[in-house]
Amino acid sequence: MGDMLIRDIPEPLKREIEHAARKGGQSLSGKAIDLLRKGMVAEKEAKPEPGLSAWDAIRSAFAAEDAIGDEFSEIMDEIEAEGKRDFGHPVEDFE
């Protein structure tokens, strides 16, 4: 494993991480690693990849918020049903 030095961390942020580490029974380094890992995962899930369908992009947004479940399924079913109702309708001219 490698080491990483992070400079110029705002003092309030450092205190917040220290507090979270103590509260969770972790070392400061352990908590910082945990937060960096979670941040990397959230960033990857939040960024739709090129060519990603709208459906997958929406699912990604829900996953980033840990909201995958029954509510997600209901919302996606509603979106799909609405899309089927609108299919073939002419697009409005907004000019």
DOVOFI-144019 format. One record per residue: x, y, z negated of N, C-alpha, C in turn. Coordinates in nm, 4 decimals, always signed. Last residue first. Example, Ala and Ser with C-alpha at 12.3 -4.5 7.8 and 13.67 -1.06 7.14 Angstrom:
2
       nX       nY       nZ      caX      caY      caZ       cX       cY       cZ
  +1.2850  -0.2250  -0.7080  +1.3670  -0.1060  -0.7140  +1.2900  +0.0030  -0.7870
  +1.3190  -0.5690  -0.7800  +1.2300  -0.4500  -0.7800  +1.3200  -0.3300  -0.7800
REM end
This chain:
95
       nX       nY       nZ      caX      caY      caZ       cX       cY       cZ
  -4.1366  +2.7576  +3.1199  -4.0978  +2.8885  +3.1747  -4.2123  +2.9832  +3.1784
  -4.1868  +2.4997  +3.0427  -4.1833  +2.6024  +2.9397  -4.1422  +2.7389  +2.9916
  -4.3867  +2.2547  +3.1553  -4.2939  +2.3556  +3.2059  -4.2977  +2.4728  +3.1074
  -4.4029  +1.9257  +3.0181  -4.4523  +2.0632  +3.0250  -4.3438  +2.1549  +3.0795
  -4.4061  +1.6266  +3.2025  -4.3313  +1.7128  +3.1113  -4.3804  +1.8548  +3.1293
  -4.6826  +1.4003  +3.2217  -4.5945  +1.4998  +3.2828  -4.5277  +1.5861  +3.1746
  -4.6621  +1.0720  +3.0835  -4.7242  +1.2048  +3.0839  -4.6293  +1.3050  +3.1484
  -4.5118  +0.8410  +3.0680  -4.5810  +0.8702  +3.1930  -4.6525  +1.0036  +3.1961
  -4.5559  +0.7973  +2.7266  -4.4906  +0.7473  +2.8478  -4.5754  +0.7778  +2.9712
  -4.6873  +0.8603  +2.4950  -4.6429  +0.9704  +2.5796  -4.5846  +0.9252  +2.7127
  -4.7298  +0.6107  +2.3799  -4.8463  +0.6942  +2.4140  -4.8088  +0.8046  +2.5118
  -4.4677  +0.5297  +2.3362  -4.5498  +0.4540  +2.4313  -4.6729  +0.5339  +2.4728
  -4.3916  +0.7147  +2.1420  -4.3227  +0.7122  +2.2714  -4.4033  +0.6391  +2.3766
  -4.5559  +0.6342  +1.9325  -4.5744  +0.7672  +1.9919  -4.5084  +0.7740  +2.1291
  -4.4452  +0.3844  +1.8775  -4.5851  +0.3937  +1.9211  -4.6107  +0.5273  +1.9892
  -4.1862  +0.4623  +1.7929  -4.2035  +0.3763  +1.9100  -4.3456  +0.3855  +1.9653
  -4.2512  +0.6117  +1.5663  -4.1795  +0.6750  +1.6773  -4.1985  +0.5940  +1.8049
  -4.3704  +0.4124  +1.4080  -4.4479  +0.5295  +1.4494  -4.3835  +0.5983  +1.5692
  -4.1502  +0.2432  +1.3712  -4.2701  +0.1917  +1.4397  -4.3564  +0.3072  +1.4906
  -3.9869  +0.4151  +1.2246  -3.9434  +0.3739  +1.3577  -4.0598  +0.3152  +1.4375
  -4.1399  +0.4331  +0.9895  -4.1118  +0.5537  +1.0677  -4.0714  +0.5152  +1.2100
  -4.1370  +0.1647  +0.9023  -4.2636  +0.2327  +0.9319  -4.2418  +0.3543  +1.0217
  -3.8620  +0.1209  +0.8630  -3.9369  +0.0405  +0.9603  -4.0668  +0.1091  +1.0009
  -3.8098  +0.3049  +0.6562  -3.7422  +0.3174  +0.7857  -3.8214  +0.2446  +0.8932
  -3.9639  +0.1920  +0.4533  -3.9956  +0.3265  +0.5019  -3.9330  +0.3492  +0.6398
  -3.8344  -0.0578  +0.4153  -3.9723  -0.0514  +0.4623  -4.0068  +0.0848  +0.5212
  -3.5008  +0.0295  +0.5140  -3.5949  -0.0538  +0.4396  -3.7331  -0.0389  +0.4990
  -3.2452  +0.2523  +0.4647  -3.2929  +0.1448  +0.5511  -3.3828  +0.0550  +0.4670
  -3.1209  +0.4619  +0.3397  -3.2668  +0.4630  +0.3474  -3.3212  +0.3571  +0.4433
  -2.8648  +0.5641  +0.2991  -2.9059  +0.4427  +0.2278  -3.0576  +0.4284  +0.2279
  -2.7891  +0.7586  +0.4663  -2.8601  +0.8027  +0.3462  -2.9095  +0.6849  +0.2628
  -2.6858  +0.6131  +0.6729  -2.5958  +0.7024  +0.5996  -2.6582  +0.7512  +0.4691
  -2.9166  +0.4952  +0.7709  -2.8182  +0.4119  +0.7020  -2.7234  +0.4977  +0.6190
  -3.0374  +0.7130  +0.8995  -3.1040  +0.6508  +0.7846  -3.0051  +0.5680  +0.7036
  -2.8485  +0.7540  +1.1007  -2.8776  +0.8614  +1.0054  -2.9450  +0.8057  +0.8809
  -2.8674  +0.5099  +1.2368  -2.7410  +0.5502  +1.1758  -2.7627  +0.6570  +1.0693
  -3.1230  +0.5297  +1.3407  -3.0947  +0.4252  +1.2421  -2.9664  +0.4591  +1.1658
  -3.0803  +0.7347  +1.5234  -3.1720  +0.7576  +1.4108  -3.1441  +0.6556  +1.3012
  -2.9058  +0.6012  +1.6955  -2.8617  +0.7239  +1.6298  -2.9496  +0.7544  +1.5086
  -3.0664  +0.3938  +1.7894  -2.9499  +0.3611  +1.7067  -2.8974  +0.4832  +1.6326
  -3.2551  +0.5517  +1.9319  -3.2995  +0.4588  +1.8276  -3.1838  +0.4285  +1.7324
  -3.0981  +0.6690  +2.1233  -3.1616  +0.7548  +2.0229  -3.2054  +0.6697  +1.9034
  -2.7981  +0.4737  +2.1779  -2.9374  +0.5085  +2.2052  -2.9910  +0.5983  +2.0939
  -2.4749  +0.5762  +2.2631  -2.5626  +0.5212  +2.1604  -2.7056  +0.5650  +2.1897
  -2.3038  +0.7040  +2.4307  -2.3828  +0.5959  +2.4870  -2.4756  +0.5296  +2.3868
  -2.0694  +0.7724  +2.1786  -2.1159  +0.7994  +2.3142  -2.1912  +0.6778  +2.3681
  -2.2039  +0.7318  +1.8473  -2.1019  +0.7030  +1.9474  -2.1572  +0.7357  +2.0851
  -2.2951  +0.9657  +1.6038  -2.3392  +0.8730  +1.7082  -2.2276  +0.8545  +1.8100
  -2.1801  +0.9854  +1.2882  -2.1446  +1.0282  +1.4234  -2.1970  +0.9275  +1.5245
  -2.2492  +0.8551  +1.0563  -2.3203  +0.9781  +1.0896  -2.2934  +1.0235  +1.2328
  -2.0747  +0.6429  +1.0290  -2.2165  +0.6145  +1.0497  -2.2934  +0.7373  +1.0958
  -1.8325  +0.7773  +0.9873  -1.8470  +0.6878  +1.1029  -1.9942  +0.6622  +1.1331
  -1.8930  +0.9113  +0.7478  -1.8592  +0.9881  +0.8682  -1.8764  +0.9030  +0.9938
  -1.9314  +0.6981  +0.5711  -2.0427  +0.7898  +0.6009  -2.0158  +0.8685  +0.7284
  -1.6715  +0.5894  +0.5700  -1.7850  +0.5085  +0.6158  -1.9003  +0.5998  +0.6559
  -1.5276  +0.8041  +0.4613  -1.4942  +0.7535  +0.5940  -1.6099  +0.6719  +0.6524
  -1.6486  +0.8276  +0.2088  -1.6544  +0.9392  +0.3029  -1.6241  +0.8943  +0.4450
  -1.5755  +0.5846  +0.0924  -1.7175  +0.6140  +0.1159  -1.7338  +0.7272  +0.2168
  -1.2954  +0.6270  +0.0820  -1.3515  +0.5146  +0.1586  -1.4984  +0.5415  +0.1924
  -1.2805  +0.8494  -0.0882  -1.2291  +0.8590  +0.0484  -1.2876  +0.7490  +0.1362
  -1.3900  +0.7372  -0.3231  -1.4569  +0.8491  -0.2569  -1.4102  +0.8658  -0.1124
  -1.1935  +0.5398  -0.3796  -1.3339  +0.5027  -0.3606  -1.4089  +0.6122  -0.2843
  -0.9709  +0.7022  -0.4186  -0.9706  +0.6040  -0.3102  -1.1131  +0.5633  -0.2765
  -1.0568  +0.8417  -0.6470  -1.0263  +0.9157  -0.5244  -1.0271  +0.8218  -0.4040
  -1.0757  +0.6318  -0.8327  -1.1965  +0.7054  -0.7941  -1.1737  +0.7808  -0.6634
  -0.8059  +0.5567  -0.8459  -0.9079  +0.4604  -0.8041  -1.0339  +0.5289  -0.7569
  -0.6900  +0.7929  -0.9462  -0.6526  +0.7412  -0.8142  -0.7571  +0.6448  -0.7606
  -0.8126  +0.8051  -1.1975  -0.8317  +0.9146  -1.1024  -0.7996  +0.8666  -0.9602
  -0.9604  +0.4885  -1.2850  -0.8504  +0.5841  -1.2867  -0.8826  +0.6946  -1.1868
  -1.2905  +0.4357  -1.4239  -1.1874  +0.4206  -1.3218  -1.0729  +0.5175  -1.3472
  -1.5336  +0.4544  -1.5591  -1.4288  +0.3661  -1.6103  -1.3176  +0.3388  -1.5100
  -1.7142  +0.6420  -1.4778  -1.7225  +0.5101  -1.4152  -1.6156  +0.4128  -1.4624
  -1.6322  +0.8617  -1.6263  -1.7690  +0.8118  -1.6422  -1.7824  +0.6692  -1.5872
  -1.3759  +0.9035  -1.5216  -1.3938  +0.8667  -1.6644  -1.5296  +0.8020  -1.6856
  -1.4496  +0.9718  -1.2567  -1.3617  +0.8569  -1.2830  -1.3783  +0.8089  -1.4271
  -1.6000  +1.2029  -1.2941  -1.6642  +1.0854  -1.2343  -1.5823  +0.9592  -1.2605
  -1.3962  +1.3684  -1.3970  -1.5146  +1.3379  -1.4778  -1.5836  +1.2116  -1.4256
  -1.2246  +1.3811  -1.1762  -1.1772  +1.3262  -1.3040  -1.2946  +1.2846  -1.3917
  -1.3932  +1.5091  -0.9946  -1.3471  +1.3736  -0.9655  -1.2970  +1.3064  -1.0928
  -1.4219  +1.7555  -1.1277  -1.5403  +1.6753  -1.0971  -1.5020  +1.5297  -1.0692
  -1.1590  +1.8489  -1.1307  -1.2265  +1.8188  -1.2583  -1.3482  +1.7295  -1.2358
  -1.1239  +1.8835  -0.8542  -1.0393  +1.7890  -0.9277  -1.1055  +1.7501  -1.0598
  -1.3112  +2.0854  -0.8084  -1.3273  +1.9561  -0.7431  -1.2463  +1.8493  -0.8166
  -1.2011  +2.2986  -0.9596  -1.3333  +2.2442  -0.9936  -1.3589  +2.1064  -0.9310
  -0.9454  +2.3323  -0.8220  -0.9525  +2.2827  -0.9599  -1.0911  +2.2305  -0.9973
  -0.9000  +2.2181  -0.4911  -0.9591  +2.3175  -0.5817  -0.9799  +2.2567  -0.7207
  -0.5917  +2.0974  -0.3962  -0.7279  +2.0566  -0.4300  -0.7852  +2.1628  -0.5235
  -0.3285  +2.1307  -0.2899  -0.4249  +2.2414  -0.2928  -0.5700  +2.1972  -0.3114
  -0.2442  +1.8107  -0.1425  -0.2120  +1.9395  -0.2038  -0.3334  +2.0334  -0.2013
  -0.2096  +1.4793  -0.1903  -0.3046  +1.5783  -0.1393  -0.2790  +1.7081  -0.2149
  -0.0113  +1.2173  -0.0928  -0.0162  +1.3355  -0.1777  -0.1118  +1.4355  -0.1143
  -0.0220  +0.8733  -0.0970  -0.0634  +0.9924  -0.0247  -0.0718  +1.1067  -0.1258
  +0.1394  +0.5568  -0.0435  +0.1011  +0.6692  -0.1288  +0.0617  +0.7865  -0.0410
  +0.0374  +0.2264  +0.0637  +0.1128  +0.3507  +0.0719  +0.0608  +0.4540  -0.0260
  +0.0846  -0.1186  +0.0000  +0.0000  +0.0000  +0.0000  +0.0885  +0.1240  +0.0000
REM end
